[in-house]
Amino acid sequence: MRSAFKVIITKVADTGDPEEYDMPHSSLNYLMDPQCRYRAHYPDAMEAPRLAATLRREISESHEASK
């Protein structure tokens, strides 16, 4: 699954304790259509109002295309 979505993760030890570590990772939100096909992706840091407007447009375009 990670390779399909190009997710990158790396385990980084901060101390000598194996119970303590960071797990930096890529962070995107994916938009999939009803058939689970990729439509678009958006950065995790995208502001909510902009993301909402973009998703409304994508959904509207998808409905128009399916008519």
N, CA, C and O of each residue as an XYZ file, in Angstrom:
268
protein
N       0.824     -1.188      0.000
C       0.000      0.000      0.000
C       0.871      1.255      0.000
O       0.560      2.226     -0.689
N       1.976      1.237      0.782
C       2.822      2.427      0.829
C       3.337      2.793     -0.547
O       3.358      3.972     -0.900
N       3.755      1.811     -1.334
C       4.311      2.118     -2.650
C       3.232      2.628     -3.599
O       3.513      3.488     -4.434
N       2.016      2.126     -3.493
C       0.933      2.578     -4.365
C       0.649      4.060     -4.175
O       0.315      4.761     -5.131
N       0.782      4.540     -2.934
C       0.502      5.942     -2.643
C       1.764      6.757     -2.426
O       1.702      7.910     -2.000
N       2.909      6.155     -2.719
C       4.203      6.835     -2.605
C       4.433      7.426     -1.214
O       4.932      8.544     -1.080
N       4.066      6.667     -0.183
C       4.258      7.084      1.201
C       5.690      6.768      1.613
O       6.207      5.683      1.346
N       6.313      7.733      2.262
C       7.681      7.563      2.730
C       7.672      7.627      4.253
O       7.160      8.585      4.831
N       8.233      6.614      4.902
C       8.372      6.628      6.354
C       9.792      6.235      6.704
O      10.443      5.477      5.986
N      10.256      6.764      7.819
C      11.591      6.447      8.292
C      11.563      6.395      9.808
O      11.127      7.351     10.450
N      12.016      5.311     10.384
C      12.108      5.210     11.833
C      13.429      5.826     12.257
O      14.489      5.427     11.775
N      13.366      6.804     13.165
C      14.553      7.516     13.615
C      14.652      7.389     15.132
O      13.755      7.832     15.850
N      15.716      6.797     15.618
C      15.934      6.675     17.060
C      16.526      7.972     17.590
O      17.526      8.467     17.068
N      15.903      8.522     18.633
C      16.406      9.756     19.244
C      17.389      9.459     20.372
O      18.293     10.250     20.640
N      17.210      8.325     21.024
C      18.056      7.970     22.165
C      18.511      6.527     21.984
O      18.212      5.896     20.971
N      19.215      6.026     22.947
C      19.631      4.628     22.918
C      18.509      3.681     23.312
O      18.674      2.464     23.226
N      17.368      4.215     23.742
C      16.231      3.390     24.173
C      15.412      2.980     22.953
O      14.851      3.847     22.285
N      15.323      1.675     22.638
C      14.571      1.234     21.450
C      13.069      1.502     21.545
O      12.359      1.421     20.543
N      12.584      1.819     22.749
C      11.162      2.138     22.924
C      10.857      3.589     22.557
O       9.689      3.964     22.454
N      11.882      4.401     22.360
C      11.689      5.815     22.040
C      12.222      6.096     20.636
O      13.408      5.912     20.360
N      11.327      6.545     19.755
C      11.742      6.869     18.391
C      10.696      7.776     17.747
O       9.555      7.846     18.202
N      11.098      8.461     16.692
C      10.193      9.263     15.867
C       9.895      8.472     14.606
O      10.678      7.610     14.207
N       8.769      8.763     13.983
C       8.403      8.099     12.736
C       7.978      9.179     11.731
O       6.789      9.314     11.441
N       8.951      9.958     11.189
C       8.596     10.952     10.175
C       7.972     10.261      8.961
O       8.379      9.160      8.590
N       6.993     10.908      8.353
C       6.319     10.310      7.196
C       5.767     11.396      6.287
O       5.562     12.534      6.707
N       5.533     11.031      5.049
C       4.903     11.958      4.119
C       3.450     12.122      4.548
O       2.907     11.282      5.265
N       2.828     13.210      4.105
C       1.482     13.487      4.584
C       0.650     14.133      3.478
O       0.777     15.328      3.208
N      -0.191     13.339      2.853
C      -1.092     13.824      1.815
C      -2.484     13.262      2.062
O      -2.641     12.201      2.666
N      -3.476     13.977      1.594
C      -4.851     13.487      1.596
C      -5.200     13.136      0.157
O      -4.981     13.934     -0.754
N      -5.739     11.947     -0.044
C      -6.066     11.472     -1.383
C      -7.562     11.521     -1.619
O      -8.348     11.188     -0.732
N      -7.955     11.935     -2.811
C      -9.350     11.901     -3.238
C      -9.492     10.742     -4.215
O      -8.817     10.689     -5.244
N     -10.379      9.821     -3.875
C     -10.627      8.645     -4.705
C     -12.070      8.699     -5.193
O     -12.946      9.214     -4.498
N     -12.316      8.168     -6.387
C     -13.687      8.142     -6.897
C     -14.429      6.935     -6.308
O     -13.824      6.134     -5.596
N     -15.729      6.793     -6.595
C     -16.496      5.681     -6.021
C     -15.951      4.295     -6.387
O     -16.238      3.321     -5.690
N     -15.175      4.193     -7.461
C     -14.572      2.913     -7.850
C     -13.159      2.757     -7.265
O     -12.401      1.874     -7.665
N     -12.829      3.624     -6.322
C     -11.522      3.616     -5.637
C     -10.362      3.942     -6.568
O      -9.243      3.477     -6.354
N     -10.622      4.735     -7.594
C      -9.550      5.200     -8.483
C      -9.081      6.572     -8.009
O      -9.875      7.394     -7.550
N      -7.804      6.797     -8.126
C      -7.195      8.071     -7.742
C      -7.760      9.216     -8.573
O      -7.856      9.110     -9.796
N      -8.134     10.315     -7.910
C      -8.570     11.529     -8.610
C      -7.581     12.669     -8.395
O      -7.234     13.384     -9.335
N      -7.127     12.836     -7.153
C      -6.231     13.953     -6.845
C      -5.625     13.731     -5.462
O      -6.041     12.844     -4.717
N      -4.645     14.549     -5.143
C      -4.116     14.533     -3.780
C      -3.855     15.967     -3.339
O      -3.649     16.863     -4.157
N      -3.870     16.158     -2.032
C      -3.752     17.488     -1.448
C      -2.815     17.422     -0.247
O      -2.814     16.435      0.488
N      -2.016     18.475     -0.045
C      -1.110     18.479      1.106
C      -1.897     18.527      2.415
O      -2.964     19.137      2.490
N      -1.361     17.884      3.430
C      -2.005     17.857      4.736
C      -2.158     19.265      5.309
O      -3.092     19.530      6.066
N      -1.254     20.158      4.953
C      -1.274     21.515      5.492
C      -2.247     22.440      4.763
O      -2.354     23.613      5.120
N      -2.953     21.945      3.758
C      -3.898     22.776      3.008
C      -4.992     23.276      3.955
O      -5.561     22.498      4.721
N      -5.279     24.568      3.896
C      -6.281     25.150      4.792
C      -7.660     24.585      4.487
O      -8.015     24.363      3.330
N      -8.433     24.357      5.552
C      -9.743     23.706      5.438
C     -10.683     24.394      4.448
O     -11.297     23.700      3.638
N     -10.830     25.733      4.468
C     -11.748     26.357      3.503
C     -11.336     26.114      2.049
O     -12.186     25.888      1.188
N     -10.037     26.162      1.782
C      -9.550     25.920      0.417
C      -9.762     24.456      0.024
O     -10.177     24.169     -1.098
N      -9.481     23.536      0.942
C      -9.687     22.118      0.667
C     -11.164     21.838      0.415
O     -11.504     21.111     -0.518
N     -12.045     22.409      1.237
C     -13.485     22.199      1.066
C     -13.954     22.704     -0.295
O     -14.725     22.023     -0.971
N     -13.499     23.886     -0.706
C     -13.885     24.439     -2.009
C     -13.369     23.556     -3.147
O     -14.075     23.318     -4.127
N     -12.150     23.080     -3.010
C     -11.563     22.211     -4.033
C     -12.329     20.900     -4.128
O     -12.610     20.425     -5.229
N     -12.669     20.309     -2.985
C     -13.422     19.050     -2.987
C     -14.816     19.238     -3.577
O     -15.293     18.382     -4.321
N     -15.475     20.357     -3.250
C     -16.798     20.632     -3.843
C     -16.699     20.698     -5.362
O     -17.544     20.148     -6.067
N     -15.658     21.377     -5.871
C     -15.465     21.488     -7.316
C     -15.205     20.114     -7.933
O     -15.806     19.768     -8.951
N     -14.322     19.338     -7.330
C     -14.002     17.997     -7.844
C     -15.245     17.112     -7.875
O     -15.479     16.409     -8.858
N     -16.036     17.140     -6.817
C     -17.246     16.314     -6.748
C     -18.253     16.764     -7.789
O     -18.881     15.934     -8.446
N     -18.413     18.073     -7.947
C     -19.334     18.608     -8.949
C     -18.908     18.193    -10.357
O     -19.737     17.773    -11.164
N     -17.608     18.314    -10.648
C     -17.099     17.921    -11.969
C     -17.292     16.426    -12.204
O     -17.605     16.003    -13.317
N     -17.109     15.639    -11.168
C     -17.284     14.196    -11.279
C     -18.739     13.844    -11.583
O     -19.013     12.969    -12.404
N     -19.670     14.530    -10.917
C     -21.094     14.284    -11.168
C     -21.476     14.700    -12.585
O     -22.249     14.009    -13.248
N     -20.940     15.821    -13.049
C     -21.239     16.291    -14.408
C     -20.704     15.308    -15.450
O     -21.367     15.032    -16.450
N     -19.509     14.788    -15.209
C     -18.896     13.862    -16.164
C     -19.633     12.527    -16.231
O     -19.588     11.841    -17.252
N     -20.307     12.161    -15.150
C     -20.991     10.862    -15.126
C     -22.397     10.918    -15.712
O     -23.065      9.888    -15.807
N     -22.851     12.095    -16.102
C     -24.201     12.226    -16.686
C     -24.228     11.758    -18.120
O     -25.278     11.798    -18.763
